[in-house]
Amino acid sequence: MPSRKELANAIRVLSMDAVQKAKSGHPGAPMGMADIAEVLWRDYLKHNPSNPQWADRDRFVLSNGHGSMLIYSLLHLSGYELSIDDLKNFRQMHSKTPGHPEYGYAPGIETTTGPLGQGITNAVGMAIAEKSLAAQFNRGEHDIVDHYTYTFLGDGCLMEGISHEACSLAGTLGLGKLIAFWDDNGISIDGEVEGWFSDDTPKRFEAYGWHVIAGVDGHDSDAITAAIEAARAESDKPTLICCKTVIGYGSPNKSGSHDCHGAPLGDDEIKASREFLGWTHGAFEVPEDIYAKWNATARGQQQQSEWTIKFTEYQLEYPELAAEFERRMKGDLPANWQEHTQGYIAQLQANPANPATRKASQNALNAFGPILPEFMGGSADLAGSNLTLWDQSKGLTADDASGNYIFYGVREFGMSAIMNGIALHKGFVPYGATFLMFMEYARNAVRMAALMKQPSIFVYTHDSIGLGEDGPTHQPVEQIASMRLTPNLVNWRPCDQVESAVAWQQAIERKDGPTSLIFTRQGLEQQARDEQQVQAIKQGGYVLSCDENPELILIATGSEVQLTVDAAKVLRESGKKVRVVSMPSTDVFDAQSAQYKESVLPSAVSRRVAVEAGIADYWYKYVGLNGAVVGMSTFGESAPANELFAHFGFTVENVVAKANSLF
């Protein structure tokens, strides 16, 4: 019968073989953490390789994602649909085993990791989702939501500032089913970390309110087992298990050195490692008795079967709750969603009002929230400015996780990556807010949401120089343009309360990626529309007004739409024939058919002016090199909003002048 060491060595040899074949990768972390992984995955992890999406499975996140061959080896050995040929194709084009774990490529990968610190933060989001779902759905003895979130992380994750944001909040929220394993090997790419990472990590996490188990030998299975037992016994605090390991364990000449961190071991060292480990099998060869001990399919099917029996009993006693749980985990919207939202939008158009779009956003939350118990909102310490609290918002606390709102504190990056974890877990529609300027702190988490195609909703207010006196440090200029350049991120900048409601509707309905909703601080006048125009908003760009045979097109978004409408009036009085286009979402508009885009921006009309209080260069794709743009080319200034708009040329006179210059 294979020993624990032999079972762990299967991870080591598969990892070093795959990295060597690819001539690229990180063998050190998988070899160093193999013993920890063997104990966790074989003795504790609740999962079903034949159904990787089982709702009550434990979640496992490899935050130090550069060690991706660790999780690929685990998935392969455990019985997931990840073949030995998939391991041989490590880091190759279109393989299931890319350089870092990629969500959606291989079954069993819970999140994309690699940008350090975001994996542990996603894990915090998953643990929040588990705790909140349990509070909302479990009844009496019916614990249909009862699983752990486990995460491996390294020194790099702990050095990244986002780990402070996330782990601090995790302690505050008392996430007792979050268990993190710190791979304390003292090595990063540049060498021994003591020259740049001398934190007392156990004390740091104790200060966060975590349960800390220090000094665990990461190569002693009994010590690892005892630590996991102690972690699972603590239900009120997340746990950090500090595992002292040797990077590249099993490599006789390179272990303990940065030489095995991010480069193949080399043929000679792999041969020496096989001898050191007593592994007599060839490259990518694993004996059947080791496969048999690793395979978790039968156990996983039994675990899911036991849960299914529990859920069936729950259905009998709480049929409505059970149906709601299934709907939310599938990501389906309520049956009356379309009727409800369309009715609200029509009502708004019929009853004009001129609120700031941040207020229109809050109104939409109040309209949609009552039929969306899956809402999980939040704000990075700006709820009173972002207006993300709605009438039925209830904050999550360590003692009561049944709410639907997270007070994130000043943690923009952490908030955004936690939202991604909540979305990945499923059961919620997460939204979180900050000022548009401060999405800069969160940019990589927004990018990761787009990369993973997760439906996180990022709410950004104070969208331009229009926020005024706070000055250029708080006035976004380049942010919207850069966000529009991010693949698979859909951005909406609505011009009034109707477009704001449509933007929310579209964001909630979107299932294949994130959405940013960009709102104003200042009030905006509602535009006149017929029913057809209201329906056209969801296409991202549409004709707001048009003269017969137009000779000029004015395009605008957000707060500049009314300015453009006013300029069109002046131009028409001077005899010009004008079309005004509102384009709340360039991303959605760009995805429309060529026929629709031509109907809005006919190629025969080459005189075009775009108006937006953001970087001007972006708009030349719509107006052409011979068109004109009223936009920003510098940072803003500190002054009242009306003075700033006049100073930077956002006036009727300037728009008219730009338009006349094209004739």
C-alpha positions as CSV (number, residue, x, y, z in Angstrom):
1,M,0.0,0.0,0.0
2,P,1.5,3.4,-1.0
3,S,2.6,5.6,1.9
4,R,1.6,9.2,2.4
5,K,5.0,10.3,1.1
6,E,4.6,8.2,-2.1
7,L,1.2,9.8,-2.6
8,A,2.6,13.3,-2.2
9,N,5.6,12.4,-4.4
10,A,3.1,11.7,-7.2
11,I,2.4,15.5,-7.1
12,R,6.1,16.3,-7.1
13,V,7.0,14.2,-10.1
14,L,4.0,15.2,-12.2
15,S,4.8,18.8,-11.5
16,M,8.5,18.7,-12.2
17,D,7.9,16.6,-15.4
18,A,5.3,19.0,-16.8
19,V,7.4,22.1,-16.1
20,Q,10.4,20.4,-17.7
21,K,8.4,19.3,-20.8
22,A,7.0,22.9,-21.2
23,K,10.5,24.3,-20.5
24,S,8.7,26.9,-18.4
25,G,6.9,27.1,-15.1
26,H,7.3,26.9,-11.3
27,P,8.1,23.5,-9.8
28,G,9.2,24.8,-6.4
29,A,5.8,25.5,-4.8
30,P,4.1,22.3,-5.9
31,M,7.0,20.2,-4.7
32,G,7.1,22.1,-1.4
33,M,3.3,22.0,-0.7
34,A,2.7,18.5,-1.9
35,D,2.5,17.0,1.7
36,I,0.0,19.6,2.8
37,A,-2.1,19.1,-0.3
38,E,-2.1,15.3,0.1
39,V,-3.6,15.5,3.6
40,L,-6.1,18.2,2.8
41,W,-7.4,16.7,-0.5
42,R,-7.4,13.1,0.5
43,D,-8.7,13.4,4.1
44,Y,-10.8,16.6,4.3
45,L,-11.8,18.3,1.0
46,K,-15.4,17.7,0.2
47,H,-15.7,17.5,-3.5
48,N,-17.1,15.3,-6.3
49,P,-14.8,15.0,-9.4
50,S,-17.8,13.7,-11.4
51,N,-19.8,16.9,-10.6
52,P,-17.4,19.8,-10.1
53,Q,-20.3,22.3,-9.7
54,W,-22.0,20.6,-6.8
55,A,-23.4,23.5,-4.8
56,D,-22.2,22.3,-1.3
57,R,-18.7,21.3,-2.3
58,D,-15.7,22.8,-0.4
59,R,-13.9,25.5,-2.4
60,F,-10.2,25.3,-2.9
61,V,-8.2,28.3,-4.1
62,L,-4.5,28.2,-5.1
63,S,-3.7,31.9,-4.4
64,N,0.0,31.4,-5.3
65,G,-1.2,30.5,-8.7
66,H,2.3,30.4,-10.3
67,G,2.4,26.9,-8.7
68,S,-0.4,25.8,-11.0
69,M,1.0,22.3,-11.5
70,L,0.1,21.6,-7.9
71,I,-3.7,22.0,-8.6
72,Y,-3.5,20.3,-12.0
73,S,-1.8,17.3,-10.4
74,L,-4.4,17.2,-7.7
75,L,-7.3,17.4,-10.1
76,H,-5.8,14.7,-12.4
77,L,-5.0,12.3,-9.5
78,S,-8.4,12.9,-7.8
79,G,-10.3,11.8,-10.9
80,Y,-11.4,15.0,-12.6
81,E,-11.6,15.1,-16.4
82,L,-8.0,16.3,-16.7
83,S,-5.9,13.6,-18.4
84,I,-2.2,12.8,-18.4
85,D,-2.1,14.3,-21.9
86,D,-3.5,17.5,-20.5
87,L,-0.6,17.6,-18.0
88,K,1.8,17.0,-20.9
89,N,0.3,20.0,-22.6
90,F,1.0,22.3,-19.7
91,R,1.4,25.9,-20.8
92,Q,0.6,25.1,-24.4
93,M,-1.9,26.8,-26.7
94,H,-5.5,26.0,-26.0
95,S,-4.7,23.5,-23.3
96,K,-6.7,22.9,-20.1
97,T,-3.5,23.6,-18.2
98,P,-2.3,27.1,-18.9
99,G,0.5,28.7,-17.0
100,H,-1.7,29.9,-14.2
101,P,-5.0,28.3,-13.2
102,E,-7.7,29.8,-15.4
103,Y,-11.4,29.6,-14.5
104,G,-13.4,27.7,-17.1
105,Y,-10.5,25.8,-18.6
106,A,-10.2,22.7,-16.4
107,P,-13.0,21.3,-14.2
108,G,-12.3,22.0,-10.5
109,I,-10.6,25.3,-11.0
110,E,-12.6,27.7,-8.8
111,T,-11.0,31.0,-9.8
112,T,-8.2,32.4,-12.0
113,T,-5.1,33.0,-9.9
114,G,-1.7,34.4,-10.6
115,P,-1.9,38.1,-9.7
116,L,-0.8,37.6,-6.1
117,G,-3.1,38.3,-3.3
118,Q,-6.3,38.1,-5.3
119,G,-6.7,34.4,-4.8
120,I,-6.9,34.7,-1.0
121,T,-9.2,37.7,-1.5
122,N,-11.5,35.6,-3.8
123,A,-11.5,33.0,-1.1
124,V,-12.7,35.6,1.4
125,G,-15.6,36.4,-1.0
126,M,-16.4,32.7,-1.3
127,A,-16.4,32.3,2.5
128,I,-18.7,35.4,2.8
129,A,-21.0,33.8,0.3
130,E,-21.1,30.5,2.2
131,K,-21.8,32.2,5.5
132,S,-24.5,34.4,4.1
133,L,-26.2,31.7,2.2
134,A,-26.2,29.5,5.2
135,A,-27.8,32.3,7.3
136,Q,-30.4,32.9,4.7
137,F,-31.4,29.3,3.9
138,N,-30.4,26.9,6.7
139,R,-33.3,26.0,9.0
140,G,-33.0,24.0,12.2
141,E,-31.2,20.7,11.4
142,H,-31.4,21.3,7.7
143,D,-27.9,22.6,6.9
144,I,-28.0,22.6,3.1
145,V,-25.2,25.1,3.0
146,D,-22.3,23.8,5.0
147,H,-18.9,23.9,3.3
148,Y,-15.4,25.2,3.8
149,T,-13.2,27.5,1.8
150,Y,-9.6,26.4,1.8
151,T,-6.7,28.4,0.2
152,F,-3.0,28.0,-0.2
153,L,-1.0,31.2,-0.3
154,G,2.7,32.2,-0.3
155,D,4.9,35.0,0.8
156,G,4.1,37.0,-2.3
157,C,0.4,37.0,-1.5
158,L,1.1,38.2,2.0
159,M,3.4,41.0,0.6
160,E,0.7,42.3,-1.7
161,G,-1.4,45.0,0.0
162,I,-4.7,43.5,-1.0
163,S,-4.1,40.6,1.4
164,H,-4.3,43.1,4.2
165,E,-7.5,44.5,2.9
166,A,-9.2,41.1,2.6
167,C,-7.8,39.3,5.6
168,S,-8.6,42.3,7.9
169,L,-12.2,42.2,6.8
170,A,-12.4,38.4,7.0
171,G,-11.4,38.6,10.7
172,T,-14.0,41.3,11.3
173,L,-16.7,39.2,9.7
174,G,-15.7,36.1,11.6
175,L,-15.4,33.8,8.6
176,G,-15.0,30.6,10.6
177,K,-15.1,28.3,7.6
178,L,-12.2,30.0,5.8
179,I,-8.9,28.1,6.3
180,A,-5.7,29.4,4.8
181,F,-2.4,27.6,4.5
182,W,0.7,29.8,4.4
183,D,3.6,28.2,2.5
184,D,6.3,29.7,4.6
185,N,9.3,28.7,2.5
186,G,11.2,32.0,2.8
187,I,11.9,32.2,-1.0
188,S,10.6,34.5,-3.7
189,I,12.0,35.1,-7.2
190,D,14.7,37.5,-6.0
191,G,15.9,35.0,-3.4
192,E,15.6,34.7,0.4
193,V,12.8,37.0,1.5
194,E,14.2,38.0,4.9
195,G,15.8,41.0,3.2
196,W,12.4,42.5,2.2
197,F,9.8,40.5,4.1
198,S,10.4,40.4,7.8
199,D,6.8,40.7,9.1
200,D,5.7,38.7,12.1
201,T,3.0,37.1,10.1
202,P,1.3,35.1,12.9
203,K,1.0,38.3,15.0
204,R,-0.3,40.2,12.0
205,F,-3.1,37.7,11.6
206,E,-3.9,37.5,15.3
207,A,-4.3,41.3,15.1
208,Y,-6.9,40.8,12.3
209,G,-8.9,38.5,14.6
210,W,-7.8,35.3,13.0
211,H,-7.2,31.9,14.7
212,V,-3.5,31.3,14.0
213,I,-1.7,27.9,14.1
214,A,2.0,28.7,13.9
215,G,5.1,26.5,13.5
216,V,3.5,23.6,11.6
217,D,6.0,21.3,9.8
218,G,4.7,21.3,6.2
219,H,6.3,18.0,5.5
220,D,4.8,16.2,8.6
221,S,1.5,14.6,7.7
222,D,0.5,14.2,11.4
223,A,1.3,17.8,12.2
224,I,-0.7,19.0,9.2
225,T,-3.7,16.8,10.2
226,A,-3.6,18.1,13.7
227,A,-3.6,21.7,12.4
228,I,-6.6,21.1,10.1
229,E,-8.5,19.5,13.0
230,A,-7.8,22.5,15.2
231,A,-8.8,24.9,12.4
232,R,-12.1,23.1,11.7
233,A,-12.9,23.2,15.5
234,E,-12.7,27.0,15.5
235,S,-16.1,28.2,14.1
236,D,-15.9,31.9,15.0
237,K,-12.7,33.0,13.3
238,P,-10.9,32.3,10.1
239,T,-7.7,30.2,10.5
240,L,-4.2,30.7,9.2
241,I,-2.1,27.6,9.3
242,C,1.6,28.6,9.1
243,C,3.4,25.7,7.3
244,K,7.2,25.8,7.3
245,T,8.2,24.1,4.1
246,V,11.2,23.6,1.8
247,I,10.6,25.0,-1.7
248,G,11.3,22.3,-4.3
249,Y,11.3,19.6,-1.6
250,G,12.7,16.4,-3.2
251,S,15.2,18.2,-5.4
252,P,18.6,17.3,-3.8
253,N,20.6,20.2,-5.3
254,K,18.0,23.0,-5.8
255,S,15.5,22.7,-2.9
256,G,15.4,25.6,-0.5
257,S,16.7,27.9,-3.2
258,H,15.1,30.4,-5.6
259,D,16.7,28.3,-8.4
260,C,13.6,26.0,-8.3
261,H,11.1,28.8,-7.9
262,G,10.4,29.8,-11.5
263,A,12.4,27.6,-13.8
264,P,12.5,23.9,-14.8
265,L,14.8,21.8,-12.7
266,G,16.6,20.4,-15.8
267,D,17.0,16.7,-16.9
268,D,19.9,15.9,-14.6
269,E,18.2,17.4,-11.5
270,I,14.9,15.6,-12.3
271,K,16.9,12.3,-12.5
272,A,18.5,13.1,-9.2
273,S,15.1,14.0,-7.7
274,R,13.6,10.7,-8.7
275,E,16.5,8.9,-7.0
276,F,16.1,11.1,-3.9
277,L,12.4,10.4,-3.7
278,G,12.7,6.8,-4.5
279,W,10.4,7.2,-7.5
280,T,11.3,4.5,-10.0
281,H,8.8,5.3,-12.7
282,G,9.3,7.3,-15.9
283,A,8.1,10.7,-16.9
284,F,4.4,11.2,-16.4
285,E,4.1,7.6,-15.1
286,V,2.0,7.0,-12.0
287,P,1.4,3.5,-10.7
288,E,-2.2,2.2,-10.5
289,D,-2.1,1.6,-6.8
290,I,-1.3,5.3,-6.3
291,Y,-4.1,6.4,-8.6
292,A,-6.5,4.1,-6.7
293,K,-5.6,5.8,-3.4
294,W,-5.9,9.2,-4.8
295,N,-9.2,8.8,-6.8
296,A,-12.0,10.7,-5.0
297,T,-14.8,10.0,-7.3
298,A,-16.6,7.3,-5.3
299,R,-16.2,9.3,-2.0
300,G,-17.3,12.5,-3.7
301,Q,-20.4,10.8,-5.2
302,Q,-21.3,9.4,-1.8
303,Q,-20.9,12.9,-0.2
304,Q,-23.1,14.5,-2.8
305,S,-25.6,11.7,-2.5
306,E,-25.8,12.3,1.3
307,W,-26.3,16.0,0.7
308,T,-29.0,15.3,-1.9
309,I,-30.9,13.3,0.7
310,K,-30.7,16.2,3.1
311,F,-31.8,18.6,0.4
312,T,-34.8,16.4,-0.5
313,E,-35.9,16.5,3.1
314,Y,-35.4,20.3,3.1
315,Q,-37.6,20.5,0.0
316,L,-40.4,18.7,1.7
317,E,-40.4,21.0,4.7
318,Y,-39.4,24.3,3.0
319,P,-40.5,24.0,-0.7
320,E,-40.4,27.7,-1.4
321,L,-37.0,28.2,0.1
322,A,-35.6,25.1,-1.7
323,A,-36.9,26.4,-5.1
324,E,-35.4,29.8,-4.3
325,F,-32.1,28.3,-3.4
326,E,-32.0,26.3,-6.7
327,R,-32.9,29.4,-8.7
328,R,-30.2,31.5,-7.1
329,M,-27.5,28.9,-7.5
330,K,-28.4,28.5,-11.2
331,G,-28.2,32.3,-11.6
332,D,-31.8,32.5,-13.0
333,L,-33.7,35.7,-12.5
334,P,-37.2,35.8,-11.0
335,A,-40.0,34.9,-13.3
336,N,-41.5,38.4,-13.1
337,W,-38.2,40.1,-13.8
338,Q,-38.9,41.4,-17.3
339,E,-42.4,42.6,-16.5
340,H,-41.2,44.3,-13.4
341,T,-38.2,46.1,-14.9
342,Q,-39.9,47.1,-18.1
343,G,-42.8,48.6,-16.1
344,Y,-40.5,50.6,-13.9
345,I,-38.6,52.0,-16.9
346,A,-41.8,53.0,-18.7
347,Q,-43.0,54.7,-15.5
348,L,-39.8,56.7,-15.3
349,Q,-40.1,57.9,-18.8
350,A,-43.7,58.9,-18.3
351,N,-42.8,60.8,-15.2
352,P,-39.8,63.0,-15.9
353,A,-37.4,64.0,-13.1
354,N,-33.9,65.3,-13.1
355,P,-31.9,63.6,-10.3
356,A,-28.2,63.0,-10.4
357,T,-27.7,59.6,-11.9
358,R,-26.2,58.3,-8.6
359,K,-29.6,59.0,-7.1
360,A,-31.3,57.5,-10.1
361,S,-29.1,54.4,-9.4
362,Q,-30.3,54.3,-5.8
363,N,-33.9,54.6,-7.0
364,A,-33.3,51.6,-9.4
365,L,-32.0,49.6,-6.5
366,N,-35.1,50.3,-4.5
367,A,-37.2,49.3,-7.5
368,F,-35.4,46.1,-8.4
369,G,-34.1,45.1,-4.9
370,P,-37.4,43.7,-3.5
371,I,-37.5,41.0,-6.1
372,L,-33.8,40.3,-6.0
373,P,-32.9,38.7,-2.7
374,E,-29.6,37.7,-4.3
375,F,-28.4,41.2,-4.3
376,M,-25.2,41.5,-2.3
377,G,-24.3,45.2,-2.3
378,G,-21.5,47.3,-0.8
379,S,-19.4,50.3,-0.9
380,A,-15.8,51.2,0.0
381,D,-16.7,53.6,2.8
382,L,-18.7,55.8,0.5
383,A,-22.3,54.6,0.9
384,G,-23.6,58.1,1.6
385,S,-21.9,59.4,-1.6
386,N,-22.3,56.4,-3.9
387,L,-25.9,55.9,-2.7
388,T,-25.6,52.1,-2.8
389,L,-27.7,51.6,0.3
390,W,-31.4,51.0,-0.5
391,D,-34.4,50.7,1.7
392,Q,-34.0,47.0,2.5
393,S,-30.2,47.0,2.8
394,K,-29.0,45.1,5.8
395,G,-25.3,44.9,6.7
396,L,-23.4,41.7,7.3
397,T,-21.8,41.2,10.7
398,A,-19.9,38.4,12.3
399,D,-22.9,37.6,14.4
400,D,-25.6,38.0,11.7
401,A,-24.7,37.1,8.1
402,S,-28.2,37.1,6.8
403,G,-28.0,40.6,5.3
404,N,-27.4,41.8,1.8
405,Y,-24.9,44.5,2.2
406,I,-21.2,44.6,3.0
407,F,-19.6,47.7,4.6
408,Y,-16.2,47.2,2.9
409,G,-14.4,50.1,4.6
410,V,-11.7,51.9,2.5
411,R,-10.7,48.8,0.6
412,E,-11.5,49.4,-3.1
413,F,-9.2,46.6,-4.4
414,G,-10.2,44.2,-1.7
415,M,-13.9,44.9,-2.3
416,S,-13.6,44.3,-6.0
417,A,-11.8,41.0,-5.7
418,I,-14.1,39.8,-2.9
419,M,-17.0,40.6,-5.2
420,N,-15.4,38.3,-7.8
421,G,-15.2,35.6,-5.2
422,I,-18.9,36.0,-4.3
423,A,-19.8,35.8,-8.0
424,L,-17.7,32.7,-8.5
425,H,-19.3,31.0,-5.5
426,K,-22.8,31.7,-7.0
427,G,-26.1,32.5,-5.2
428,F,-25.6,36.3,-5.3
429,V,-25.5,39.3,-7.6
430,P,-22.6,41.3,-6.1
431,Y,-22.3,45.0,-6.6
432,G,-19.8,47.4,-5.0
433,A,-19.1,51.1,-5.3
434,T,-16.5,53.8,-5.0
435,F,-15.7,57.0,-6.8
436,L,-14.7,56.5,-10.4
437,M,-11.3,57.9,-9.7
438,F,-10.6,55.2,-7.2
439,M,-11.3,52.3,-9.5
440,E,-7.5,52.8,-10.1
441,Y,-6.9,51.1,-6.8
442,A,-9.1,48.1,-8.0
443,R,-8.1,48.0,-11.6
444,N,-6.6,44.5,-11.6
445,A,-9.6,43.0,-9.9
446,V,-11.9,44.6,-12.5
447,R,-9.6,43.1,-15.2
448,M,-9.8,39.7,-13.5
449,A,-13.6,39.8,-13.5
450,A,-13.5,40.5,-17.2
451,L,-11.0,37.7,-17.8
452,M,-13.1,35.2,-15.8
453,K,-16.3,36.4,-17.3
454,Q,-17.9,36.9,-13.9
455,P,-21.0,39.1,-13.5
456,S,-19.7,41.5,-10.9
457,I,-21.3,44.9,-11.0
458,F,-18.9,47.8,-10.3
459,V,-20.7,51.1,-9.4
460,Y,-18.6,54.3,-9.9
461,T,-19.9,57.7,-9.0
462,H,-18.5,61.2,-9.3
463,D,-17.7,60.5,-12.9
464,S,-15.9,63.6,-14.2
465,I,-14.6,67.1,-13.6
466,G,-18.3,67.7,-12.6
467,L,-17.6,66.6,-9.0
468,G,-15.9,70.0,-8.7
469,E,-14.0,71.4,-5.8
470,D,-12.2,68.2,-4.7
471,G,-9.9,68.8,-7.6
472,P,-7.9,66.7,-10.0
473,T,-6.9,64.1,-7.4
474,H,-10.6,63.1,-7.4
475,Q,-11.6,64.0,-10.9
476,P,-11.5,61.0,-13.3
477,V,-10.2,61.9,-16.8
478,E,-8.6,58.9,-18.3
479,Q,-10.5,56.1,-16.4
480,I,-13.5,55.6,-18.7
481,A,-11.4,55.4,-21.8
482,S,-9.1,52.8,-20.3
483,M,-12.0,50.8,-19.0
484,R,-13.6,50.8,-22.5
485,L,-10.3,49.3,-23.8
486,T,-10.6,46.3,-21.4
487,P,-11.9,43.2,-23.2
488,N,-15.2,41.9,-22.0
489,L,-15.9,44.8,-19.6
490,V,-19.2,46.5,-20.4
491,N,-19.3,50.1,-19.3
492,W,-22.5,52.3,-19.0
493,R,-22.5,56.1,-18.5
494,P,-26.2,57.0,-18.6
495,C,-27.5,60.5,-19.2
496,D,-30.6,60.5,-17.0
497,Q,-32.8,58.4,-14.7
498,V,-34.2,56.3,-17.6
499,E,-30.9,55.3,-19.0
500,S,-29.7,54.6,-15.5
501,A,-32.5,52.1,-14.9
502,V,-31.8,50.4,-18.2
503,A,-28.1,50.2,-17.3
504,W,-28.9,48.5,-14.1
505,Q,-31.3,46.1,-15.8
506,Q,-28.7,45.2,-18.4
507,A,-26.0,44.7,-15.8
508,I,-28.2,42.4,-13.7
509,E,-29.2,40.4,-16.8
510,R,-25.6,40.0,-18.0
511,K,-24.1,36.6,-17.1
512,D,-20.9,36.5,-19.2
513,G,-18.9,39.3,-17.7
514,P,-18.7,42.3,-15.5
515,T,-20.4,45.7,-15.9
516,S,-19.3,49.1,-14.7
517,L,-22.1,51.6,-14.0
518,I,-20.8,55.2,-14.1
519,F,-22.9,57.9,-12.4
520,T,-22.9,61.6,-11.8
521,R,-22.8,63.7,-8.7
522,Q,-24.9,66.5,-10.3
523,G,-28.5,66.4,-11.5
524,L,-29.2,65.7,-15.1
525,E,-32.3,66.6,-17.1
526,Q,-34.4,63.8,-18.4
527,Q,-34.5,63.4,-22.2
528,A,-37.7,63.1,-24.3
529,R,-38.1,59.6,-25.8
530,D,-40.8,57.6,-27.5
531,E,-41.3,53.9,-26.6
532,Q,-39.0,52.8,-29.5
533,Q,-36.2,55.0,-28.2
534,V,-36.6,53.7,-24.7
535,Q,-36.2,50.1,-26.0
536,A,-33.2,51.2,-28.1
537,I,-31.2,52.3,-25.0
538,K,-30.3,48.7,-24.3
539,Q,-28.4,48.6,-27.7
540,G,-25.8,51.0,-26.2
541,G,-26.3,53.9,-28.6
542,Y,-29.4,55.2,-30.3
543,V,-30.8,58.3,-32.1
544,L,-32.2,60.7,-29.5
545,S,-33.3,63.3,-32.1
546,C,-32.9,63.7,-35.8
547,D,-33.7,66.1,-38.7
548,E,-34.5,64.8,-42.1
549,N,-31.4,64.2,-44.2
550,P,-28.9,65.2,-41.4
551,E,-25.6,66.7,-42.4
552,L,-24.1,66.6,-38.9
553,I,-24.1,64.0,-36.0
554,L,-23.5,65.0,-32.4
555,I,-22.6,62.1,-30.1
556,A,-22.5,62.3,-26.3
557,T,-22.7,60.3,-23.1
558,G,-23.7,61.0,-19.5
559,S,-23.9,64.6,-18.3
560,E,-22.8,65.9,-21.8
561,V,-26.0,64.6,-23.5
562,Q,-28.0,67.6,-22.4
563,L,-25.2,69.9,-23.5
564,T,-25.3,68.3,-26.9
565,V,-29.1,68.6,-27.1
566,D,-28.8,72.3,-26.4
567,A,-26.0,72.8,-29.0
568,A,-28.2,71.0,-31.6
569,K,-31.0,73.5,-31.0
570,V,-28.6,76.4,-31.7
571,L,-27.3,74.7,-34.8
572,R,-30.8,74.0,-36.1
573,E,-31.7,77.6,-35.6
574,S,-28.8,78.5,-37.8
575,G,-30.1,76.2,-40.5
576,K,-28.1,73.0,-39.8
577,K,-29.7,69.6,-40.0
578,V,-28.6,67.6,-37.0
579,R,-28.8,64.1,-35.5
580,V,-28.1,63.7,-31.8
581,V,-27.0,60.3,-30.6
582,S,-26.8,59.2,-27.0
583,M,-24.3,56.5,-26.5
584,P,-24.5,55.3,-22.9
585,S,-22.4,52.2,-23.6
586,T,-19.9,52.2,-26.4
587,D,-19.1,48.5,-25.6
588,V,-22.7,47.4,-26.1
589,F,-23.1,49.6,-29.2
590,D,-19.9,48.1,-30.8
591,A,-21.4,44.6,-30.4
592,Q,-24.5,45.5,-32.4
593,S,-24.9,44.4,-36.0
594,A,-23.3,46.4,-38.8
595,Q,-26.8,47.2,-40.0
596,Y,-27.9,48.7,-36.6
597,K,-24.7,50.7,-36.2
598,E,-25.1,52.1,-39.7
599,S,-28.7,53.1,-38.8
600,V,-27.4,55.2,-35.9
601,L,-24.2,56.5,-37.4
602,P,-24.7,56.5,-41.2
603,S,-21.4,56.5,-43.0
604,A,-22.8,59.0,-45.5
605,V,-22.7,61.7,-42.7
606,S,-19.1,62.3,-42.1
607,R,-19.4,65.5,-40.1
608,R,-19.4,64.3,-36.5
609,V,-18.7,65.8,-33.1
610,A,-18.3,63.7,-29.9
611,V,-18.7,65.3,-26.5
612,E,-17.6,63.7,-23.3
613,A,-15.8,65.0,-20.2
614,G,-13.1,62.4,-20.5
615,I,-10.1,61.7,-22.6
616,A,-10.8,63.0,-26.1
617,D,-8.7,60.6,-28.1
618,Y,-11.0,57.6,-27.5
619,W,-13.8,59.2,-29.6
620,Y,-12.0,59.5,-32.9
621,K,-13.0,55.9,-33.6
622,Y,-16.6,57.3,-34.0
623,V,-16.0,60.7,-35.5
624,G,-13.1,59.9,-37.8
625,L,-9.9,61.8,-38.2
626,N,-11.8,64.6,-39.8
627,G,-14.3,64.9,-37.0
628,A,-14.1,66.9,-33.8
629,V,-14.1,66.0,-30.2
630,V,-14.9,68.1,-27.2
631,G,-13.1,66.3,-24.4
632,M,-10.2,66.4,-22.0
633,S,-6.5,66.3,-22.7
634,T,-5.3,67.4,-19.3
635,F,-6.1,66.8,-15.7
636,G,-8.8,68.9,-14.1
637,E,-8.7,71.7,-11.6
638,S,-10.2,72.5,-8.2
639,A,-13.2,74.8,-8.7
640,P,-17.0,74.7,-8.8
641,A,-18.3,72.3,-11.5
642,N,-19.9,75.0,-13.6
643,E,-16.6,76.9,-13.8
644,L,-14.7,73.8,-14.7
645,F,-17.1,72.8,-17.5
646,A,-16.8,76.3,-19.0
647,H,-13.0,76.4,-18.5
648,F,-12.5,73.1,-20.4
649,G,-14.8,73.9,-23.2
650,F,-18.0,72.0,-22.3
651,T,-20.3,74.8,-23.4
652,V,-22.9,75.2,-26.0
653,E,-20.8,77.8,-27.7
654,N,-17.8,75.6,-28.0
655,V,-19.8,72.6,-29.3
656,V,-21.4,74.8,-31.9
657,A,-18.1,76.2,-32.9
658,K,-16.6,72.7,-33.3
659,A,-19.5,71.7,-35.4
660,N,-19.4,74.8,-37.6
661,S,-15.7,74.2,-38.2
662,L,-16.6,71.0,-40.1
663,F,-18.6,72.9,-42.7
